[in-house]
Every structure is written in structure tokens, then in C-alpha cells.
Amino acid sequence: MPDNRSSSPPPWYTHPAARTWRCAPAPAEVQTFHPQLPGYATTPLVEIPALARELGVGRLFVKDESSRLGLPAFKALGASWAIHRVLAERVAAHGAHAPLTLVTATDGNHGRAVARMARSLGSLTTHVFVPQGVHPAAVAAITAEGAQVTEVEGSYDDAVRRASDAARAPDAVLVQDSSWPGYARIPGWIVEGYATLFAEIDTQLTDAGAHQGPGLVAVPVGVGSLAQACVTHYRSRPGGPPPALLAVEPDAAACALESLVRGEPTPVETGTTTMAGLNCGTLSHLAWPYLRDGLDAAVAVTDADSADAARDLAAHGVSSGPCGAASLAGTRAALTGPGATERRTALGIGPAATVVLLSTEGTAANPHLTAPPMSTA
């Protein structure tokens, strides 16, 4: 296990009132929809006692999303539900499936999920815009799903703008997992689709004897849609102690942390990170109020922290890419090292707490161009 690597506290934000905030739940229909899809299975919730001991908590579980509906990341949950809703509306309006192109931008996982769902339905085409920094193998995987891929010389935000422009064509619709003023309904459906993941965790924790649920949930953040789904689930539950919710980002793209510190949505200029799926400079407009009011804390981690975490998860049998391993890296930063006593107090985490880490992708999801630096401590 790695030693504490930093002599200074991590980039950090905390919101003491978050656990008192409440919101409406996701629609119940989502949880009956996904089990009807070919290949659906509940993904594992893996308990790792060694990491619980390292972090000084009672139990620690990792939600392993390395294989979800045949893909190496969780994104198919949101894409499938949103496309289902889009097609239902079109059938209601036109009486049959008319030709349709699904357009999206992606750092890898979302675009492949949209393309896979379109291919499975047979009557749809897909056009996917990919920013700089996405590994050629990830681009090839999207192309292999039958999508037209356009590589953009620019950032993820640049790719989103290109996709939005392309979706203005006749018989095209933008299926984006981020929102902005005037574009919210489809991203909202994508967020709803992620509810299945959290419902599975509830059942799995109960089956494991953790009847009170988690005391802390750590979620990786890119544009914030999964974090919005996480907040929606845990801030809409009618009973039981509410968990602390921790957002984790790359220090090269910490738009949520910056926005929370400033108290308003604040785009950041992104750098280079092996956490490609989290390399986003602008929060989803729809997600922001949920993150502002419902997150207990946010922390930024380095590529080296994520690489250490991925190796440790692999040693315990969990395949986790850099984005998925960010949850462990961020939880380590929050619960150990300089200032840990204050951070643990802010999160309400004692030695009996149950921690859940969302490992959002497997190692096959987002290959990175160069090996991340090793920790030197």
C-alpha cells in the first residue's frame, strides 16, 4: 500500500449542510427498464477489507463497473434510457421509427455506449465527436460500433460544440450527457438512467449485512451527470442516515471543485490527464444545483494518485481504469494525510463507517497514451 504521498493537504472543499438537503427521486420506471435489456446483469459490489483497514473505516466496497451491458464502463445505463425515451417520443409523434442519427461528443465511454445502443436497435446511425487526447484504441472501439467518428482538434468542450452544431441537421438528435441553458431534457434522461446503479448498491449492501447503507460514497466527476445521479439517489431517500458524498476530479480538470469554491459554475481550462473521461472543463448546467446543494465535499487528485489506486484495486481483483480508480485516490486524500482529522470530522466518518467507491470503468475503457507517473514517496 502506498504511504501518504503529500506533505500538504489536497485541494479540498466542504459543505456542512449538504446532508440536510433533499430532492425528488428518479422515476421508478428506470429500474424496470434496464433488466429487460439483453445482457443486463447487476455489476459486482466488491468488499475489500484491506483498504478498509488502511483508511481506518469499518467496511469498504467497490462498485465494479468494468463490464456493464457488454461495455467496460457504466455509461450504457444512461445512454440506453435516454435513447429509449427519444424513440418513444418519435413513435408517438410520427407513428413509426423514422430515420434518425444520434449525435454526441465523448471522451470515450459515453460515445461508445450511444453507438452500441444505436447498433443494437438496427435502425439508427451515430455520429460521434472526439476531442484531442483520447487514445486511438478508444476511438477505434467507437468506430467498431458502426459510428461515424470526427476527431476534433481541441478540448472536450470544443467537441461538444461541434456535436451540437451537427445535431441541427434534419433527422438528427443530440444525445449528450451534459446540459446547458436550452438543452436539458435528454441529459436529464441520461442522469435518470444512472439510477439503476445506485439501486443495485442498496440491495447489495443489504445482502452484505450493511443495513444502514454507506456512510461515505465517492464518485468521479467529469461534467457532473453521474454525481447528479448520486446526489439524487441519496438525497431523496425517505429514511436512514444520509451518507456523505465526495466528488473526485483530476487536478488538471477540477471544474466542480473550482465552481463549488467560487459558489457559481466556473469553467476551467483543462490540462492533460490520464483520467481522460474526467477531462472536462465545464459542469453540466443541470447538474450544478445538485452538486452545489447536495455534495458534502470535493477533492482533486493527481494522475500518480489515480495510478497507485488502480494498481491497488487490481491487486484486489478489481479492474479499474484511471477514472474509476479516482474514487479510491480521492478517498485516500480525504481520509488520510495532513489535515485528515478535520476532513474526517467534516464528512462524519468514524472507525465503524461503511465506504462505497464507484469504480466507473475497467482498464479497457479509456487506454491512455503514456504511462502515468509513479509516486515518489
C-alpha positions in Angstrom: 0.0 0.0 0.0 1.3 3.5 -0.7 2.4 5.8 2.0 0.8 9.2 2.4 2.5 10.9 -0.5 2.0 14.6 0.1 3.2 16.9 2.8 0.4 19.4 2.2 -3.4 19.0 2.3 -5.1 18.2 -1.1 -7.3 20.7 -3.0 -10.5 20.5 -0.9 -14.0 21.9 -0.5 -16.6 21.0 2.1 -20.3 21.9 2.6 -21.5 21.1 6.1 -25.3 21.4 5.3 -25.3 19.0 2.4 -26.8 16.1 4.3 -29.9 18.1 5.2 -30.7 18.9 1.6 -33.5 16.9 -0.1 -34.7 16.4 -3.7 -37.2 14.3 -5.7 -36.1 10.7 -6.7 -35.5 9.3 -10.1 -38.5 7.8 -11.8 -39.2 4.2 -10.8 -39.6 3.1 -14.4 -35.8 3.2 -14.9 -35.3 0.2 -12.6 -37.8 -1.9 -14.5 -36.4 -0.8 -17.9 -32.8 -2.0 -17.7 -33.4 -5.6 -16.6 -35.3 -6.0 -19.9 -32.2 -5.2 -22.0 -30.2 -8.2 -23.5 -27.1 -8.8 -21.4 -28.3 -6.9 -18.3 -26.8 -8.1 -15.1 -26.1 -6.5 -11.7 -22.4 -5.4 -11.6 -20.4 -6.6 -8.6 -20.0 -4.8 -5.3 -16.7 -6.0 -4.1 -15.7 -5.7 -0.4 -12.0 -5.1 0.3 -11.2 -5.3 4.0 -7.5 -4.4 3.5 -8.5 -1.0 2.1 -10.9 -0.5 5.0 -8.1 -1.1 7.4 -5.8 1.3 5.5 -8.4 4.1 5.6 -9.5 3.5 9.2 -13.1 2.6 8.4 -15.3 -0.4 9.2 -16.1 -1.7 5.7 -15.2 -0.7 2.2 -16.9 -1.7 -1.0 -16.1 -1.0 -4.6 -18.9 -0.9 -7.2 -17.1 -2.5 -10.2 -18.4 -1.1 -13.5 -15.8 -2.8 -15.7 -18.5 -4.7 -17.5 -21.9 -3.1 -17.9 -24.2 -4.3 -20.7 -21.2 -5.6 -22.6 -19.2 -2.4 -22.3 -16.3 -1.6 -20.0 -18.0 1.3 -18.2 -21.3 2.4 -16.6 -22.3 4.8 -19.4 -24.7 2.4 -21.2 -27.2 2.8 -18.3 -27.8 6.5 -19.2 -27.5 6.1 -22.9 -30.0 3.3 -23.2 -32.6 5.0 -21.1 -32.3 8.3 -22.9 -32.4 6.7 -26.4 -35.4 4.7 -25.3 -37.2 8.0 -24.3 -36.1 9.7 -27.5 -37.5 6.9 -29.7 -40.7 6.7 -27.7 -41.4 10.3 -28.3 -40.7 10.0 -32.1 -43.0 7.0 -32.4 -45.7 9.0 -30.6 -45.2 11.9 -33.0 -44.7 10.0 -36.3 -46.2 6.6 -35.7 -43.1 4.7 -36.6 -39.3 4.8 -36.4 -38.2 7.4 -38.9 -34.5 7.6 -40.0 -32.5 9.1 -37.2 -28.9 10.0 -36.5 -27.7 10.2 -32.9 -25.0 12.8 -32.4 -22.8 13.1 -29.4 -19.4 14.2 -28.1 -17.3 12.0 -25.9 -14.0 11.3 -24.1 -14.7 7.6 -24.9 -17.2 5.8 -22.9 -20.4 7.8 -23.5 -19.9 7.9 -27.2 -19.3 4.2 -27.4 -22.4 3.5 -25.3 -24.6 5.6 -27.6 -23.1 3.9 -30.7 -23.7 0.4 -29.1 -27.3 1.2 -28.3 -27.9 2.5 -31.8 -26.3 -0.5 -33.4 -28.4 -2.9 -31.2 -31.6 -1.2 -32.5 -30.5 -1.5 -36.1 -32.5 1.5 -37.4 -30.2 4.3 -36.2 -26.9 5.8 -37.2 -24.4 7.6 -34.9 -22.0 10.5 -35.3 -19.5 10.9 -32.5 -17.2 13.8 -32.0 -13.9 13.1 -30.1 -11.5 15.6 -28.6 -7.7 15.6 -28.6 -6.2 13.2 -26.0 -8.5 10.3 -26.5 -6.4 7.1 -27.1 -6.7 5.8 -30.7 -7.8 2.4 -29.3 -10.8 4.2 -27.7 -11.6 5.9 -31.0 -11.3 2.6 -32.8 -13.7 1.0 -30.3 -16.3 3.6 -31.1 -15.8 3.1 -34.8 -16.2 -0.6 -34.4 -19.7 0.0 -33.1 -20.6 1.4 -36.5 -20.4 5.1 -35.7 -19.0 7.8 -37.8 -16.3 9.4 -35.8 -15.0 13.0 -36.2 -11.8 13.8 -34.3 -11.7 17.4 -33.1 -8.5 19.5 -32.7 -9.5 20.8 -29.3 -10.9 20.1 -25.9 -13.9 18.1 -24.8 -15.9 21.4 -24.7 -14.9 22.1 -28.3 -16.1 18.6 -29.3 -19.5 19.3 -27.6 -19.9 22.5 -29.6 -19.2 20.6 -32.8 -21.7 17.9 -31.9 -24.3 20.4 -31.1 -23.9 22.1 -34.4 -24.0 18.8 -36.3 -27.2 17.8 -34.5 -29.1 20.7 -36.1 -29.2 18.6 -39.3 -32.6 17.1 -40.4 -33.3 13.8 -38.7 -30.6 14.2 -36.2 -30.7 14.5 -32.4 -28.1 15.4 -29.8 -27.7 12.7 -27.1 -25.3 14.5 -24.8 -24.5 13.7 -21.2 -24.0 17.4 -20.3 -26.5 20.2 -20.4 -26.6 24.0 -20.9 -29.4 26.6 -21.0 -31.9 25.4 -23.5 -30.7 21.8 -23.6 -31.6 19.8 -20.6 -34.3 17.2 -21.3 -32.1 14.5 -22.9 -29.2 15.0 -20.4 -31.8 14.7 -17.7 -32.9 11.3 -19.1 -29.3 10.2 -19.1 -28.9 11.1 -15.4 -32.1 9.2 -14.7 -30.7 6.1 -16.3 -27.8 6.0 -13.8 -30.3 5.4 -11.0 -30.1 1.7 -11.6 -26.5 1.6 -10.4 -27.4 3.1 -7.1 -30.5 0.9 -6.6 -28.2 -2.1 -7.1 -25.9 -0.8 -4.4 -28.7 -0.5 -2.0 -29.7 -4.2 -2.5 -26.1 -5.4 -2.4 -25.2 -3.6 0.8 -28.3 -5.1 2.5 -27.4 -8.5 1.2 -23.9 -7.9 2.7 -25.3 -7.0 6.1 -24.6 -3.3 5.8 -28.2 -2.5 6.5 -27.8 1.2 7.4 -26.2 1.9 4.0 -23.0 3.8 3.3 -21.5 6.5 5.5 -19.5 7.8 2.5 -19.9 7.5 -1.2 -17.0 8.6 -3.5 -17.9 9.5 -7.1 -15.7 10.6 -10.0 -16.8 13.8 -11.7 -16.4 14.9 -15.3 -19.3 17.1 -16.4 -21.2 16.0 -13.2 -24.0 13.9 -14.5 -23.1 10.7 -12.5 -22.6 12.9 -9.4 -26.0 14.4 -10.0 -27.5 10.9 -10.1 -25.6 10.1 -6.9 -26.9 13.2 -5.1 -30.5 12.5 -6.4 -30.4 8.9 -5.1 -29.0 9.6 -1.6 -30.7 12.9 -1.0 -34.2 11.6 -1.9 -34.2 8.5 0.3 -37.0 8.8 2.9 -35.2 7.2 5.8 -31.9 6.2 7.3 -28.8 8.4 8.0 -27.8 10.2 4.8 -24.2 9.4 3.6 -21.5 12.0 3.0 -21.0 12.4 -0.8 -17.5 13.1 -2.1 -16.7 14.3 -5.6 -13.3 13.4 -7.0 -11.7 15.1 -10.1 -8.3 15.3 -11.8 -6.3 18.3 -10.6 -5.9 19.1 -14.4 -9.7 19.4 -14.8 -11.3 20.3 -11.5 -14.3 22.3 -12.7 -16.6 21.1 -10.0 -14.1 21.9 -7.2 -13.5 25.4 -8.7 -17.2 26.0 -9.1 -18.0 24.9 -5.5 -15.3 27.1 -4.1 -16.5 30.1 -6.1 -20.2 29.4 -5.5 -21.1 29.6 -9.1 -20.5 27.5 -12.3 -16.9 28.2 -13.3 -15.3 26.7 -16.4 -11.7 25.8 -16.2 -9.0 25.4 -18.8 -8.2 21.7 -18.8 -4.7 20.2 -18.9 -3.5 16.7 -19.8 -4.6 13.8 -17.6 -4.7 10.0 -17.9 -8.2 10.3 -16.4 -9.5 11.1 -19.9 -13.1 10.5 -19.2 -13.0 13.2 -16.4 -11.0 15.7 -18.5 -13.9 18.2 -18.7 -13.7 21.9 -18.2 -17.4 22.8 -17.8 -20.0 21.4 -15.5 -23.4 20.3 -16.8 -25.9 23.1 -16.3 -28.4 20.6 -15.0 -26.0 19.1 -12.5 -24.8 22.2 -10.9 -27.6 22.9 -8.4 -27.4 19.2 -7.2 -23.7 19.4 -6.7 -23.9 22.8 -5.1 -26.5 21.8 -2.6 -26.1 18.0 -2.1 -22.3 17.3 -2.2 -20.5 17.2 1.2 -17.1 17.6 -0.3 -14.9 17.7 -3.4 -11.2 16.9 -3.8 -8.8 16.9 -6.7 -6.2 14.2 -7.3 -3.1 13.7 -9.5 -2.5 11.1 -12.2 0.0 9.5 -9.9 -2.6 9.1 -7.2 -5.0 7.5 -9.6 -2.4 5.2 -11.0 -1.5 4.0 -7.4 -5.2 3.4 -6.7 -5.7 1.5 -10.0 -2.8 -0.8 -9.1 -4.1 -1.4 -5.6 -7.6 -2.2 -6.9 -6.1 -4.6 -9.4 -4.3 -6.4 -6.6 -7.6 -7.0 -5.0 -9.2 -8.3 -8.2 -11.0 -5.1 -9.4 -10.2 -3.9 -13.0 -10.3 -0.2 -12.8 -9.1 2.4 -15.3 -7.7 5.8 -14.2 -11.2 7.4 -14.0 -12.7 4.6 -11.9 -9.7 4.5 -9.6 -10.0 8.2 -8.9 -12.6 7.3 -6.3 -10.1 5.4 -4.2 -7.5 8.1 -4.8 -9.9 10.8 -3.6 -11.0 8.9 -0.6 -7.4 8.4 0.4 -6.7 12.1 0.0 -9.8 12.9 2.1 -9.3 10.4 4.9 -5.5 10.3 5.3 -2.6 12.6 5.3 -2.2 16.2 6.7 -5.4 17.6 7.8 -7.2 14.3 7.7 -8.7 14.7 11.2 -10.6 17.8 10.1 -11.7 16.3 6.8 -12.9 13.1 8.5 -14.9 15.2 11.0 -16.4 17.3 8.2 -17.5 14.1 6.5 -18.7 12.4 9.7 -16.5 9.4 9.1 -15.5 7.3 12.1 -13.9 3.9 12.5 -17.2 2.0 12.0 -18.2 3.8 8.8 -19.1 1.9 5.6 -17.5 3.4 2.4 -18.6 2.8 -1.2 -16.3 3.7 -4.1 -17.7 4.0 -7.6 -15.2 2.4 -10.0 -16.8 3.7 -13.2 -14.7 1.9 -15.8 -12.4 -1.0 -16.3 -8.9 -0.9 -17.8 -10.3 -1.5 -21.3 -12.5 1.7 -21.3 -10.0 4.5 -21.8 -6.5 3.5 -22.6 -4.1 6.4 -22.1 -1.3 7.5 -24.3 1.6 7.3 -21.8 2.1 5.6 -18.5 1.2 7.8 -15.5 4.0 8.8 -13.2 4.8 6.6 -10.3 4.5 8.0 -6.8 7.9 9.0 -5.4 7.1 8.9 -1.8 
